[in-house]
Amino acid sequence: MIPKVPRDSRGYRDYTQNEIEWIDFVTCMRSSGIGISTLVTYYQLFKDGAGTSTTVGRTIGRYGTSD
């Protein structure tokens, strides 16, 4: 679920801001109780781009809060 991160000349992972934000998002979603399989589905929809927002809403929406 975390994309492969390139390494620098010393062998250390060289994270971009997008990769850091994605890791933060996944961490937050896991902390809220969303399962790995749901996140994998979300990631696939995210990669597919436009036209998937309704499906994303249904996939993630069932975990909404009752504030």
C-alpha positions, 0 to 999 in steps of 0.5 A, a space after each residue: 500500500 505504501 509505494 516503493 520509495 527511491 533511495 539516495 546514494 547512501 541507501 537511505 529512503 528519499 521520501 517526497 512530501 507526497 509520500 510522507 502525506 500518504 503515510 500520514 493518511 494511512 496511519 490516520 485511517 488505521 488509527 480510526 479503525 479502517 481495515 487494510 483491505 478497505 485501504 487497499 480498495 481506496 488506494 486502487 480507486 485513488 490511483 484510478 483517478 476521476 470518476 471514482 469519488 462516489 465509490 470512494 465515498 461509499 468505501 470510506 463513508 461507512 466509517 464516518 463519525 456520528 457527531 
